[in-house]
Amino acid sequence: MATLMAYVIGLLFTASIYMMLRRSIVKLVIGLIILSNAANLLIFVVAGLTRGAPPLIAEGAQQITGTVADPLPQALILTAIVIAFSVLAFAVVLIRRAYEVVGTDDLDQMKDTDT
Amino acid sequence: MNLAPVLPILIPLVAGALSLACWRSIRLQRLIGVVATGLLLAASIWLLLLTVDQGFLVVEMGSWPAPFSIVFVADVLSAIMIVLTGIIGLAIAIYSLASIPNGHQRFGYFPLMHLLLAGVGGAFLTGDIFNLFVWFEVMLLASFALLTLGGERAQMEGAIKYVTLNLFSSAMFLSAVGLLYGMVGTLNMADIAQKVSSVDDPGMVTVVSMMFMISFGIKAAAFPLFFWLPASYHTPQVAVSALFAGLLTKVGVYALYRVFTLIFTQDVGYTHTILLWGATLTMLTGVLGAAAQFEFRRILSFHIISQIGYMILGLALFTPLALIGGVFYIMHHIIVKTNLFLVSGITYRLLGSYELKDLGGVYRQRPYLALLFLIPALSLAGIPPLSGFFAKFIVVRASLEASEYLVAGIALLVGLLTLYSMIKIWAEVFWKKLPEHVTDDSALKGEMKEPRSWALYLPVAGLAVCTLIIGLYGQPIYVLAETAADQLMNPQLYIEAVLGGQSQ
């Protein structure tokens, strides 16, 4: 399972970088969205995949027995998803404004501020 | 619970919320802006005194014991950075009173400024690597909005590059945190530092350290990852430029200092050599880029990059003296660089342009402003007895002691080229005659009454005094930097302070 997920993550990173290297700003933002998902999935897989074992203490017991899923990466991913959501919402508004102001979605024509 | 390490985050957060509550009244927002940043400065000085007096201050959130809770840790380096944040925050808040157009203030300039300061403060104080990511994002989101406030074409183009590269850096940081967690199973930096040496696969640790280096390198604008900076820093309002120039890249530098002295010291020969050459090339490309520019703020932007090189050089040499030099350099640079941006804003007010060819004759009409430019400019170039001289002196001496003669030579050459750039600005903006095609020089000749122009000059003069103090009374500052470097060289102290007696 972990091997399969590793390939999926690799594929997501590849796809996101390919999208970010294209000229349209819309594809750039799609690349960024895929990139943040790839990073989240990476955290999830790297911390170890445990199926069907929630980290709950059984009634009456004092501590967890046996192997359970690590809840911390899930909390991290949840935080990262919320942050990525807000940042990407900003990015979407930004590209819309940029398209309105500059009049094109072609990154090659947004070179005025480069040196 | 000890409040001191939390106040520098709480004050801007509360001030930001209050400013949001006073959305309709920009007068109240202005008042809150100045009062809150003043309080921030006071709280940060208190924190610095406490850390010098008592060593590490650790606050555990929710009172859970250390590796399980999110901790805020203030050592001397953090406290120094927080004091600098306070100084710059106050200077920018006062400068904004006169320089930020009312339209920008109505669209939430002050709440965003407070949010940015809170993010910067949180990044300096947190002792948890994932929490560092969160503060980075808080800071980034505020900076995105500040950068695009106004919505001009250049701002949009600059912002797209800035946002993309910074989001890429964040994703890289997040992936690195995930991989690190997979290896050591903890997020507390002190706990990571103690467990990272017992990881089975040291090669993998080095791989992760390189991911951190690239991610923080993008944020610090190190070679060859700096291209977002000169593309965006000259586009927003000058107060925003100055705030970014002073604080944002330095958060990246601070993160490099923290991570590469505390956690990734297992393969110094490899990681710090890369840092060393990265730093050298950063210095060189930055200053050469500046030499080719003829726009006030672009020259200054490229000089940020070149100065970042000196700071990373202090870390890369990894000797006690080099770290002292690096910390001293950060203190000197934040104040001087912000000040130069603020001066560029004043000349813009006088003549309506940042292009050197459209500026001129300022010395004749405003000799005191020329003096106020000359102090930070010469300090940046490293002329004694100003602060930059001592900063450069320590770093160059440390590289000579480490037998890195080529690096020391380049550092000196870069100092010379910095002087060239500063003299170029001096000659073009202050010394030469006002070009004939400039017709609107009524502001320069003082024919127009400037509302609140004291708010422009007061921060510039205050920061210039700080530069002079660092230069003329360097000894206490040097001792401070020495204490900070001492703590950085002994990560065991940090680990014991955070984890208490339970370190294995």
Interface residues (C-beta under 8 A of the other chain):
Chain A: M20 I25 L28 L32 L35 S36 A38 A39 N40 L42 I43 V46 A47 G48 L72 P73 L76 T79 A80 I83 S86 V87 F90 A91 L94 I95 R97 A98 V101 V102 L107 M110 K111 D112 T113 D114 T115
Chain B: F130 F133 V134 E137 L140 L141 F144 A145 T148 G151 E152 R153 A154 M156 E157 G158 A159 I160 K161 V163 T164 L167 F168 S170 A171 M172 L174 S175 V177 G178 L179 Y181 G182 L187 P230 A231 S232 H234 T235 G289 A292 Q293 R298
